Amino acid sequence: MKNLAGEFILFSRIGKTNSAFNNLHDAGRLDIVYECIVASLFLSHGIRRDVTFHAILNGPPNPPLHICIDGNTVYDVRTDVDTWQQILRKVIIGKHHPGISVDKSSFEALLKAEAQTHKVYVLEEDGKDINETELSENAVFVLGDHVGLPKKAETFALRYGEKISLGKQPYLAASCITIINYLLDR
């Protein structure tokens, strides 16, 4: 049986949209974006070539900013925080990195486009248990940052998909991605 692969969309409420920061934590919690990138794309000694990761940064000064990392084409990356701090700083100011694109797409525009070709799953603790859900081959998983999805974004996303849950325990966004990748790999 073929392994399923997923796409991930992280809604970052306060992720900075300029490069004026000293570290990822103080850049509107871009450390969460970094952790989710690593969880979604990296294996031990390899990259998941069939995964795409999206982050929508909604922090100051110029939101939104959509960062897309294509596992099939990304290279010259490692898992350490310093590498990703440099890469994120570079792409936020408009410079190129292989396999990473940046545009001004909003969460709503991205989700609407993804829903044309993917089954949308919105992660929330009160959703349908993921173990009772037959996951689609073309799945996109929507997650919030450390605060969760804003109600308005969740309501919009649910117009295109269904709410699923990894359980009643609230996990870190990166942990949710790890669990989903594990389930998809099985």
N, C-alpha and C positions, 0 to 999 in steps of 0.2 A: 504494500500500500504506500502511495506517495505521501510524503510529509506535507502538511499544510503550511503555508507561510502567511504572515500577516503584515499589515501596515499599521503604524501607530501614529496617532495624532495627540500631542500633548498641548493642552491649553495652559499657557503660562500667564498668569494674571499680571505679574509685575516685572517680568523679564525685560531688562533694559534694551532699548533699541538704538543705542549708540555705544561706542567703544571706550567711553570714559569710565573705566572701573579698574580697581586694584586687584580684585579677586572675584571669582564667580559667585560666591555667596552674597557679596555686597552689591552685585550687579542685578538685583531684583531676583535673587535665587536662581541664577543661571547654573548653579551647581546641580540643581534638580534636572535641568535640561541635559547637562553633561552625564549625570548618572543614568538617565533614561536612554541616551545615545548608546552608552556602553552596554546596558542591559539588552537593548533591542538588536544591536548589530554584531556584537562580539561573541565569539566562541573561544574556547581555549585554543590558542594558536591559529585563529582564523576569523574570518568575517562571514556573517550570514549574507550571502549574495542575493537571496530571495526576499529580503526585508527592506522596506522603506520607512524611514522615520521622519515625521514632520513635527516641528515645534512652531506654535504661533505665539510670538512674544507680544504682549499687550502693555508693556511698561513704557515709561517716558524715554525719550522725548517725542518719538515719531511712530506710534503704533498704527496698525499692526505690522509685524514683520514675520514673514513665513520662511522658515529655514527647512529645506528638504534635503535629506541625506539618503542617497540611493546606494544600497549595499552592493549592487551589481557593479557600480563604477567608481565607488570611493576608494581612494588609496592614499598612501603617505599619511597614515593615521596609526596611533597607538591608543592604549587604554588609559594613559596617565592624565591627570588633571592639567598639568602644564601644557601638554600638547593641545588639548581641547580648549584651554583658555586662549592660546594663541590663534587657533583656527576660528573660534567663535568671534574673537575680536576682529580678525581679518575679514571674515565674510559679512559681519555686521556693517563694516564700512564700505562694502561693495567690491572687495577684492575676491579673486577666484581661488577656489580649492577644488581639486578633482573629486567629482561625485557629489558636490554640495552646491545647491542653488538657493538663491535668496530672492524673494519678491515681496510685494506689498499685499498679497492675498489675505483676506480676512478669514477667520475661523469659519464663518458661514459660507463664504465662497468656496473654500477648500472642501468643506464637508459636502456641499451640494455637488461639486464635481466628482468627488470620490464615490458618492452614492450612486452615480450613473453606472459604475462598473464593480462596486464592492458592496458587500453586506456590512452594514454599520452596526457595531456593538458599542454601547456606552457603558463604561464600568461604574457601578454604584453599588454600595453594600446592600441596598434593598431591591436589587434586580433579581431576575431569574437565575438560579444556580447554574453556573457555567457547565457543570457536569450533567445537567439536564437539557443542554442546548447542543444541537448538532451544528457545529461551526462550519461555515461556508469556506470553500477553497479560496475565494476572494474576499477576505475579511479585512476590515479596518476597525481598529480598537481606539476608542476615544477616552482619554484620561485627563483629569485635572492635576494641577500641581499640589503643593503642600496644603492648600486651602480647599481644593476640590474645584469642580466645574461651577462657574456661576450659574444660578438658576436659569437665567435667560439663555445661556449657551446650551445647557442641558435640555431645556424645552425644545430649542431649535433642533438639536441633534436627534432627539426622539421622534421628530417628524420624519426622519429618514432611517431610523433603526430601532433596535430594541435594547432595553436596559438589562445587563447581565451582571452577575456578582461572583466574586471569588470567595465569598463567605461574609459573615457579619463583622469580621475583624477588619478595620481600616488599615490597609498596607501602604507602604511607601509606593509612589508611582513606579519607580524602577523595579521594585519587587513584584508589582503587578505584571510588568512586562516580562520579567524572568519566568513567572508562573505561566503566563500565556504561552511564551515560547516553548516551555517544557511540555505543556499540553498539546500544542500544535506539532511538536516533534514526535509525539507518541503516535 
